[in-house]
Amino acid sequence: MKIGDSSYGFVIRGKGTKLFTNNTNGVTLGNDAVFAYSADTTGNIENKTTLTATGSKNYGLYAAGVVNNLADINFGTGVGNVGIYSIAGGNATNGTSTIRPTIRVSKSDTVNKLYGIGMAAGYTDDNGVTRQTGTITNYGTIKVEKDNGIGMYATGSGSKAINRGDIELSGKGTTGMYLDNNAIGENYGTIKTAPNITKDGIIGVVAMNGAIIKNYGTIEIKGNGNTGIFLSKGKNEGTVPQDLDGSKGLEEKKQLPTGKKVSGIDIVAPGDGTATIKRNGRVITPTYVDTVTSSPNAPKVRSGATELDLSAAGLNNIPSMTRVSEIGMYVDTSGVNYTNPIKGLEKLTNLKKVNLIFGTEASRYTSSKDIKIGQNILSPYNKVISTLSAGGGKKFTINSASLTWIATGTQNSDDTFNAVYLSKIPYTSFAKDKDTYNFMDGLEQRYGVEGVGSREKELFNKLNAIGKGEPVLFAQAVDEMKGHQYSNIQQRVQATGIILDKEFDYLRSEWSNPTKDSNKIKTFGTRGEYKTDTAGVIDYKYNAYGVAYVHENEDIRLGKGIGWYTGIVHNRLKFKDLGNSKEEQLQGKIGLFKSVPFDENNSLNWTVSGNISVGYNRMNRKFLVVDEIFNAKGKYYNYGIGIKNEIGKEFRLSEGFSLRPYAALNLEYGRTTKIREKSGEMKLEVKANDYISVKPEVGTELAFRHYFGTKTLKTGLSVAYENELGRVANAKNKAKVAHTNADWYNLRGEKEDRRGNVKFDLNLGLDNQRYGVTANAGYDTKGHNIRGGLGLRVIF
């Protein structure tokens, strides 16, 4: 006789029923089949039919009431077959004192919870609630030859497993008697390993979660990696087995405290399945995060009281922080990235210590600093952990994969997790100096302000994903966010103003006045580059264009005159930082000058000038965090006043050549307004600040002039030395993280190089007394500034 897949041989639902089976040819079961099922608690079943399973997930005798099995049950083929299952307070027996049937047990698939069991009693659900109880007694022989099989299993208060026969164990990770959830086991017979055993992970009796084993018989387990009795919140009231051939007679596992404490964060987990999070001494309720289903295709995730649509929010493609480890298992807490089963499991089962590395993917779902991970996310990993834990002897350590988070969990007796807790370490704990501390304080205060899906939250996600072995990456991200672009804004503002000053000087001194009342106007463009070796100050290139105007009234005496000038310049700067930040400066100047000759031909001349300046500036600060560019935008104004005194003497060397040495003193005061970035991520405030420039200068110019009728060609090569005695490059700017009460931190400025600057300039000009074109090139030793430009001028 054969019972097909998903079929029943006998189903009994009456009262006081009796079933006697005696098929001399035996019965074969396929897959997911039951030979006899009875829900009659007053019923009686006696089986004398040999049962054989050719497939998986079969039950031989599944019954309430009284069950007596007097025939062999060969369920050794397949996965997850159960020989006899007692429910509803029933009592099932295999054999008698004189009749000793043999039950052969199939292997178990522990990942999918398909257990091969000889005899079973009771049922406890995943929430720990006992739904069924029963009693099983074995007089015969139970052979557990396939991996992870179980001879006898009982769970729940009121359930009992009694062995008066033999249980022989030979498969890897097999268990003779498994008792759980306050069940009681009694051994009067023999539980032993098969002769010449070479497998490990074998356990004679497991007693967990209040279960009790009373050993009055023989438990003889041999071999390295094997155990006689294994207790985890269970109890042994009988004889303790001996250590034999490398085995342990008795091993008791206690859940050790898994709490952790770092930088004001204290996760108290005493090992009893509970945990409390304290942040700076205050108890915190963590945000509960879990997917709605235990599936990598889960459509939604719950974060506290909020339910997020993973697809709509773009959270279903979260990059995993997975690291490959010889002795570790990475736990992805996103709920969407796990694989089931995890590859390499067969290698991990040989380990005695497993390092569980928890990722912080769940932090993407919430802005909370303290998170409790739910069961649906943990489910696939708990399945693997239960597999690793099978056989006992495994130790599990808990670590966070993230540099800036700590992780721990509360474990069940089988080492699976009922919860995992993640807490963010305050960024201030990574600071080594006051300035960094103040910035980190602002960074810490900003965490959680912007919600899930915002750009600033994505920035923090990047920081959360930095691993423990990547402190350099974290330091780089912090340095990028500090706003070094603002460290030398005064130097850049002054440099933009100097572009205009050069054009004013050129119009006034390099182009002669054909009339006593002249107006000179020039459009120009120039570009250059600023380099520095000072850490915290960023190199940049600039491209400026503008217009300059000079009006001069010359007296009857050559070289004597007064006038005024004005101009505007638009300077675009591109920084050589990792994010390629940009700044635009628009600056205007207006001023007066007076020229006084000391001889008749104006070879010796003194000129004094003064101006006021106003500027409007926009910064687009871009910074790299791990592998993505973020930005913040701000604007500020500048204003200032300057005075210049210059005296020079011109010597004619020939008809075309002349040499003019000169000395000058430039005085300037400028101020930049407060900067408050209005848009972007990790916005900063920069204090208003001023600068004072006291710059003496000496130099000489070699000029050549040649006339072509009304046209004039002039070239000039000048070299000068200047030294900044004021405070410009290192203005000691201070910044803070905007929208926080964090303190100010210093931005390191350029070194004030008192050795001065040597500058070289080459100017070319061609004009016809009304129109002209110019070209210029120059180099400054300070800042390694290379510059050049073109211009078009008109005089009228």
Long-range contacts (C-beta under 8 A, 24 or more apart in sequence): 1-25, 1-26, 1-27, 1-28, 2-27, 2-28, 2-29, 2-30, 3-27, 3-28, 3-29, 3-30, 3-33, 3-34, 3-35, 4-30, 4-33, 5-30, 5-31, 5-32, 5-33, 5-55, 6-31, 6-32, 6-33, 7-33, 7-34, 8-33, 8-34, 8-35, 8-37, 9-33, 9-34, 9-35, 9-36, 10-35, 10-36, 10-37, 10-38, 11-37, 11-38, 12-36, 12-37, 12-38, 12-39, 12-40, 12-43, 12-45, 12-63, 13-38, 13-39, 13-40, 14-40, 14-43, 15-40, 15-42, 15-43, 16-40, 16-42, 16-43, 17-42, 17-43, 17-44, 18-43, 18-44, 18-45, 19-43, 19-44, 19-45, 19-46, 20-45, 20-46, 20-48, 21-45, 21-46, 21-47, 21-48, 21-49, 22-48, 22-49, 23-49, 23-50, 26-50, 26-51, 26-52, 27-51, 27-52, 28-52, 28-53, 28-54, 29-53, 29-54, 29-55, 29-58, 29-60, 30-54, 30-55, 30-58, 31-55, 31-56, 31-57, 31-58, 31-78, 32-56, 32-57, 32-58, 33-58, 33-59, 34-58, 34-59, 34-60, 34-62, 35-59, 35-60, 35-61, 36-60, 36-61, 36-62, 36-63, 37-62, 37-63, 38-62, 38-63, 38-64, 38-65, 39-63, 39-64, 39-88, 40-64, 40-65, 41-65, 41-88, 41-89, 41-90, 44-68, 46-70, 47-71, 50-74, 51-75, 51-83, 53-77, 53-78, 53-81, 53-106, 54-78, 56-80, 56-81, 56-106, 56-114, 57-81, 57-114, 58-82, 59-85, 60-84, 61-85, 61-92, 62-87, 63-87, 63-90, 63-92, 64-88, 64-89, 64-90, 65-90, 65-91, 66-90, 66-91, 66-92, 67-91, 67-92, 67-93, 68-92, 68-93, 68-96, 69-93, 69-94, 69-95, 69-101, 70-95, 70-96, 70-99, 70-101, 71-101, 72-101, 72-102, 72-103, 72-104, 73-101, 73-102, 73-103, 73-104, 73-118, 74-102, 74-104, 75-103, 75-104, 75-105, 75-106, 75-116, 75-118, 76-104, 76-105, 76-106, 76-143, 76-145, 76-146, 77-106, 78-106, 78-107, 79-106, 79-107, 79-108, 79-109, 79-114, 79-116, 80-106, 80-108, 80-109, 80-114, 80-115, 80-116, 81-105, 81-106, 81-116, 81-117, 82-115, 82-116, 82-117, 82-120, 83-117, 83-118, 83-119, 84-118, 84-119, 84-120, 84-136, 85-117, 85-119, 85-120, 85-121, 85-134, 86-119, 86-120, 86-121, 86-122, 86-134, 86-135, 86-136, 87-121, 87-122, 87-123, 87-132, 87-133, 87-134, 88-132, 88-133, 88-134, 89-133, 89-134, 89-158, 90-134, 90-135, 91-134, 91-135, 91-136, 91-137, 92-119, 92-121, 92-134, 92-135, 92-136, 92-137, 93-136, 93-137, 93-138, 93-139, 94-118, 94-119, 94-136, 94-137, 94-138, 94-139, 94-140, 94-142, 94-165, 95-138, 95-139, 95-140, 95-165, 96-139, 97-139, 97-164, 99-139, 99-140, 100-139, 100-140, 100-141, 100-165, 101-140, 101-141, 102-140, 102-141, 102-142, 102-143, 103-138, 103-140, 103-141, 103-142, 103-143, 104-143, 104-145, 105-142, 105-143, 105-144, 105-145, 105-146, 105-149, 105-150, 105-151, 105-174, 106-146, 106-149, 107-146, 107-147, 107-148, 107-149, 107-171, 108-146, 108-147, 108-148, 108-149, 108-150, 109-148, 110-148, 110-383, 110-386, 110-387, 110-390, 111-340, 111-341, 111-345, 111-383, 111-384, 111-387, 112-383, 113-383, 115-148, 115-149, 115-150, 115-153, 116-146, 116-148, 116-149, 116-150, 117-149, 117-150, 117-151, 117-152, 117-153, 118-142, 118-144, 118-149, 118-150, 118-151, 118-152, 118-167, 119-151, 119-152, 119-153, 119-161, 120-152, 120-153, 120-154, 121-153, 121-154, 121-155, 121-159, 121-160, 121-161, 121-183, 122-154, 122-155, 122-156, 122-158, 122-159, 122-183, 123-155, 123-156, 124-155, 124-156, 124-180, 124-181, 128-181, 130-155, 130-156, 130-157, 130-158, 130-159, 130-181, 131-156, 132-156, 133-157, 133-158, 133-159, 134-159, 135-159, 135-160, 135-161, 135-162, 136-160, 136-161, 136-162, 137-162, 137-163, 137-164, 138-162, 138-163, 138-164, 138-165, 138-167, 138-189, 139-164, 139-165, 140-165, 140-166, 141-165, 141-166, 141-167, 141-168, 142-166, 142-167, 142-168, 143-168, 143-170, 144-168, 144-169, 144-170, 144-171, 144-174, 144-175, 144-176, 145-170, 145-171, 145-174, 145-194, 146-171, 146-174, 147-171, 147-172, 147-173, 147-174, 148-172, 148-173, 148-174, 148-390, 149-174, 149-175, 150-174, 150-175, 150-178, 151-175, 151-176, 151-177, 151-191, 152-176, 152-177, 152-178, 152-185, 153-177, 153-178, 153-179, 153-180, 154-178, 154-179, 154-180, 154-183, 154-184, 154-185, 154-211, 155-179, 155-180, 155-181, 155-183, 156-180, 156-181, 156-182, 156-183, 157-181, 157-182, 157-183, 159-183, 159-184, 160-184, 160-185, 160-186, 161-185, 161-186, 162-186, 162-187, 162-188, 163-187, 163-188, 163-189, 163-191, 163-217, 164-188, 164-189, 165-189, 165-190, 166-190, 166-191, 166-192, 167-191, 167-192, 168-192, 168-193, 168-194, 169-193, 169-194, 169-197, 169-202, 169-204, 169-221, 170-194, 170-197, 170-199, 171-199, 171-202, 172-199, 172-200, 172-201, 172-202, 173-199, 173-200, 173-201, 173-202, 173-349, 173-390, 173-391, 174-199, 174-201, 174-202, 174-203, 175-202, 175-203, 175-204, 175-205, 175-206, 176-203, 176-204, 176-205, 176-219, 177-204, 177-205, 177-206, 177-213, 178-205, 178-206, 179-205, 179-206, 179-207, 179-208, 179-211, 179-212, 179-213, 179-234, 180-206, 180-208, 180-209, 180-211, 181-208, 181-209, 181-210, 181-211, 182-209, 182-210, 182-211, 182-212, 183-211, 183-212, 184-211, 184-212, 184-213, 184-214, 185-211, 185-212, 185-213, 185-214, 186-213, 186-214, 186-216, 187-213, 187-214, 187-215, 187-216, 187-217, 187-218, 187-219, 187-238, 188-216, 188-217, 189-217, 189-218, 190-217, 190-218, 190-219, 190-220, 191-217, 191-218, 191-219, 191-220, 191-221, 192-218, 192-219, 192-220, 192-221, 193-220, 193-221, 193-222, 193-223, 193-226, 197-222, 197-223, 197-226, 198-223, 199-223, 200-224, 200-225, 200-226, 200-391, 201-225, 201-226, 201-349, 201-390, 201-391, 201-392, 201-393, 202-226, 202-227, 202-391, 203-227, 203-228, 203-229, 203-230, 203-391, 203-392, 204-228, 204-229, 204-241, 205-229, 205-230, 206-230, 206-232, 206-234, 206-392, 207-231, 207-232, 207-234, 207-235, 207-236, 208-232, 208-233, 208-234, 208-413, 208-414, 209-233, 209-234, 209-413, 210-234, 210-235, 211-235, 212-236, 212-237, 213-237, 213-238, 214-238, 215-239, 215-240, 215-241, 219-249, 220-244, 221-247, 221-249, 222-246, 222-247, 223-247, 225-391, 225-393, 227-251, 227-391, 227-392, 227-393, 230-392, 232-413, 232-414, 233-413, 251-392, 251-393, 253-392, 253-413, 255-411, 255-413, 258-398, 258-408, 258-409, 258-410, 258-411, 259-408, 260-406, 260-407, 260-408, 262-406, 262-425, 262-429, 263-425, 263-426, 263-428, 263-429, 264-426, 264-429, 265-406, 265-423, 265-424, 265-425, 265-426, 267-406, 267-408, 267-421, 267-423, 269-408, 269-409, 269-410, 269-421, 273-410, 273-411, 273-412, 273-418, 274-410, 275-408, 275-409, 275-410, 275-419, 275-421, 277-370, 277-421, 277-423, 279-369, 279-370, 279-423, 284-369, 284-370, 285-370, 286-368, 286-370, 286-371, 286-372, 286-421, 286-423, 287-366, 287-368, 287-370, 287-371, 287-372, 288-371, 288-372, 288-374, 289-333, 289-362, 289-365, 289-366, 289-371, 289-372, 289-373, 289-374, 289-377, 290-335, 290-373, 290-374, 290-375, 290-376, 290-377, 291-335, 291-336, 291-374, 291-376, 291-377, 292-376, 293-376, 294-335, 294-375, 294-376, 294-377, 294-379, 294-380, 295-376, 296-335, 296-336, 296-337, 296-338, 296-339, 296-340, 297-336, 298-335, 298-336, 298-376, 301-335, 301-365, 302-374, 303-365, 303-366, 303-368, 303-452, 304-366, 304-368, 308-365, 308-452, 310-336, 313-452, 313-453, 314-453, 315-364, 315-365, 315-452, 318-361, 318-364, 319-465, 320-359, 320-361, 321-359, 321-360, 321-361, 321-401, 321-402, 321-465, 321-467, 322-359, 323-357, 323-401, 323-467, 325-355, 325-357, 327-351, 327-353, 327-354, 327-355, 328-354, 328-355, 328-356, 328-357, 329-354, 329-355, 329-356, 329-357, 329-381, 329-384, 329-385, 329-388, 330-357, 330-359, 330-401, 331-356, 331-357, 331-358, 331-359, 331-378, 331-381, 331-420, 332-359, 332-361, 333-358, 333-359, 333-360, 333-361, 333-362, 333-373, 333-377, 333-420, 333-422, 334-359, 334-361, 334-362, 334-364, 334-377, 335-362, 335-376, 335-377, 337-361, 338-380, 338-381, 339-380, 340-380, 340-383, 341-383, 341-384, 342-380, 342-381, 342-384, 345-384, 345-387, 345-388, 348-388, 349-387, 349-388, 349-390, 351-388, 351-394, 352-393, 352-394, 352-395, 353-394, 353-395, 353-396, 353-397, 354-388, 354-394, 354-395, 354-396, 354-397, 355-396, 355-397, 355-399, 356-385, 356-396, 356-397, 356-398, 356-399, 356-409, 357-399, 357-400, 357-401, 358-398, 358-399, 358-400, 358-401, 358-407, 358-409, 358-420, 358-422, 359-401, 359-402, 360-400, 360-401, 360-402, 360-405, 360-407, 360-422, 360-464, 360-465, 362-422, 363-405, 363-422, 363-424, 363-460, 363-461, 363-464, 364-452, 364-461, 364-464, 365-452, 366-452, 367-447, 367-448, 367-449, 367-450, 367-451, 367-452, 367-457, 368-448, 369-423, 369-424, 369-447, 369-448, 370-421, 370-422, 370-423, 370-424, 371-421, 371-422, 371-423, 372-419, 372-420, 372-421, 373-419, 373-420, 373-421, 373-422, 374-419, 375-418, 378-416, 378-417, 378-419, 378-420, 381-417, 382-416, 382-417, 385-414, 385-415, 385-416, 385-417, 386-414, 386-415, 386-416, 388-415, 389-414, 389-415, 389-416, 399-468, 400-468, 401-467, 401-468, 402-464, 402-465, 402-466, 402-467, 402-468, 403-466, 403-467, 403-468, 403-470, 403-471, 403-474, 404-430, 404-463, 404-464, 404-466, 404-474, 405-464, 424-464, 430-474, 430-478, 434-745, 435-745, 435-746, 436-478, 436-745, 437-745, 438-736, 438-742, 438-743, 438-744, 438-745, 439-478, 439-481, 439-482, 439-735, 439-736, 439-737, 439-742, 439-745, 440-478, 441-737, 441-740, 441-742, 441-743, 442-736, 442-737, 442-740, 442-742, 443-478, 443-481, 443-682, 443-737, 445-737, 445-740, 445-741, 445-742, 446-682, 446-737, 446-739, 446-740, 449-739, 455-630, 455-680, 455-681, 456-681, 456-682, 458-628, 459-625, 459-630, 459-681, 459-682, 462-625, 462-626, 462-627, 462-628, 463-625, 463-626, 465-626, 466-626, 473-626, 476-624, 477-624, 477-625, 477-626, 480-577, 480-578, 480-579, 480-623, 480-624, 480-625, 481-623, 481-625, 481-682, 482-735, 482-745, 482-747, 483-621, 483-684, 483-686, 483-735, 483-747, 484-536, 484-537, 484-538, 484-577, 484-747, 484-748, 485-538, 485-575, 485-577, 485-581, 485-583, 485-619, 485-621, 486-619, 486-621, 486-675, 486-684, 486-686, 486-733, 486-735, 486-747, 487-536, 487-537, 487-538, 487-733, 487-747, 487-748, 487-749, 487-750, 488-537, 488-729, 488-730, 488-731, 488-733, 488-749, 488-750, 489-617, 489-636, 489-672, 489-686, 489-731, 489-733, 490-670, 490-672, 490-689, 490-690, 490-691, 490-728, 490-729, 490-731, 490-733, 491-728, 491-729, 491-731, 491-749, 491-750, 492-540, 492-573, 492-583, 492-585, 493-585, 493-587, 493-615, 493-617, 493-638, 493-640, 493-670, 493-672, 493-691, 494-668, 494-670, 494-691, 494-693, 494-728, 495-530, 495-542, 496-544, 496-569, 496-571, 496-585, 496-587, 496-615, 497-587, 497-589, 497-613, 497-615, 497-640, 497-642, 497-668, 497-670, 499-526, 499-544, 499-546, 499-569, 499-571, 500-546, 500-548, 500-567, 500-568, 500-569, 500-587, 500-589, 501-589, 501-644, 502-776, 503-546, 503-548, 503-567, 503-791, 504-548, 504-550, 504-565, 504-567, 504-589, 504-591, 504-609, 506-763, 506-774, 506-776, 507-548, 507-549, 507-550, 507-565, 507-793, 508-550, 508-552, 508-563, 508-565, 508-593, 510-714, 510-716, 510-763, 510-765, 511-765, 511-767, 511-772, 511-793, 511-795, 513-552, 513-554, 513-795, 514-769, 514-795, 516-553, 516-554, 516-555, 516-556, 516-561, 517-552, 517-553, 517-554, 518-551, 518-552, 518-554, 518-795, 518-796, 519-549, 519-550, 519-551, 519-795, 519-796, 520-549, 520-550, 520-551, 520-552, 520-793, 520-794, 520-795, 521-547, 521-548, 521-549, 521-550, 521-793, 521-794, 521-795, 521-796, 522-547, 522-548, 522-549, 522-774, 522-791, 522-792, 522-793, 522-794, 523-547, 523-791, 523-792, 523-793, 524-548, 524-774, 524-789, 524-790, 524-791, 524-792, 525-789, 525-790, 525-791, 526-776, 526-787, 526-788, 526-789, 526-790, 527-787, 527-788, 527-789, 528-778, 528-785, 528-786, 528-787, 528-788, 529-784, 529-785, 529-786, 529-787, 530-783, 530-784, 530-785, 531-783, 531-784, 531-785, 532-750, 532-783, 532-784, 534-748, 534-749, 534-750, 534-751, 535-748, 536-747, 536-748, 536-749, 537-748, 537-749, 537-750, 538-575, 538-576, 538-577, 538-581, 539-575, 539-576, 540-573, 540-574, 540-575, 540-576, 540-583, 541-573, 541-574, 541-576, 542-571, 542-572, 542-573, 542-574, 543-571, 543-572, 543-574, 544-569, 544-570, 544-571, 544-572, 544-789, 545-569, 545-570, 546-570, 557-597, 557-600, 558-597, 558-600, 558-601, 558-602, 559-595, 559-596, 559-597, 559-602, 559-605, 560-595, 560-596, 560-597, 561-594, 561-595, 562-592, 562-593, 562-594, 562-595, 563-592, 563-593, 564-590, 564-591, 564-592, 564-593, 565-589, 565-590, 565-591, 565-592, 565-593, 565-609, 565-611, 566-590, 566-591, 577-622, 577-623, 578-623, 578-624, 579-621, 579-622, 579-623, 579-624, 579-629, 579-630, 579-631, 580-622, 581-619, 581-620, 581-621, 581-622, 581-623, 581-631, 582-619, 582-620, 582-622, 583-617, 583-618, 583-619, 583-620, 584-617, 584-618, 585-615, 585-616, 585-617, 586-615, 586-616, 586-617, 587-613, 587-614, 587-615, 587-616, 587-638, 588-613, 588-614, 588-615, 589-613, 591-642, 602-650, 603-649, 603-650, 603-651, 604-647, 604-648, 604-649, 604-650, 605-647, 605-648, 605-650, 606-645, 606-646, 606-647, 607-644, 607-645, 607-646, 607-647, 608-643, 608-644, 608-645, 608-646, 609-643, 609-644, 610-641, 610-642, 610-643, 610-644, 611-641, 611-642, 612-639, 612-640, 612-641, 612-642, 613-638, 613-639, 613-640, 613-641, 613-642, 613-670, 614-638, 614-639, 615-639, 619-675, 619-677, 621-677, 621-680, 621-684, 623-682, 630-680, 630-681, 630-682, 631-680, 631-681, 632-677, 632-679, 632-680, 632-681, 632-682, 632-683, 632-684, 633-677, 633-678, 633-679, 633-680, 634-675, 634-676, 634-677, 634-678, 634-683, 634-684, 634-686, 635-675, 635-678, 636-672, 636-673, 636-674, 636-675, 636-686, 637-672, 637-673, 638-670, 638-671, 638-672, 638-673, 639-670, 639-671, 640-668, 640-669, 640-670, 640-671, 641-668, 641-669, 641-670, 642-666, 642-667, 642-668, 642-669, 642-693, 643-667, 643-668, 656-704, 656-705, 656-706, 657-702, 657-703, 657-704, 658-702, 658-703, 658-705, 659-700, 659-701, 659-702, 659-703, 660-700, 660-701, 660-703, 661-698, 661-699, 661-700, 662-698, 662-699, 662-700, 662-701, 663-696, 663-697, 663-698, 664-696, 664-697, 664-698, 665-694, 665-695, 665-696, 665-697, 666-693, 666-694, 666-695, 666-696, 666-697, 667-693, 667-694, 667-695, 668-692, 668-693, 668-695, 668-726, 669-693, 676-738, 677-738, 682-737, 683-737, 683-738, 683-739, 684-735, 684-736, 684-737, 684-738, 685-735, 685-736, 685-737, 685-738, 686-733, 686-734, 686-735, 686-747, 687-733, 687-734, 687-735, 687-744, 689-731, 689-732, 689-733, 689-734, 690-731, 691-726, 691-727, 691-728, 691-731, 692-726, 692-727, 692-728, 693-724, 693-726, 693-728, 694-724, 694-725, 694-726, 695-722, 695-723, 695-724, 695-725, 695-726, 696-722, 696-723, 696-725, 697-721, 697-722, 698-722, 699-759, 710-768, 710-769, 711-766, 711-767, 711-768, 712-765, 712-766, 712-767, 712-768, 712-769, 713-764, 713-765, 713-766, 714-763, 714-764, 714-765, 714-766, 715-762, 715-763, 715-764, 715-765, 716-761, 716-762, 716-763, 717-760, 717-761, 717-762, 717-763, 718-760, 718-761, 718-763, 719-758, 719-759, 719-760, 719-761, 720-758, 720-759, 720-761, 721-756, 721-757, 721-758, 721-759, 722-756, 722-757, 722-759, 723-754, 723-755, 723-756, 723-757, 724-752, 724-753, 724-754, 724-756, 724-757, 725-754, 727-752, 728-752, 729-753, 753-782, 756-782, 757-781, 757-782, 757-783, 758-782, 767-793, 767-795, 769-795, 770-794, 770-795, 770-796, 771-795
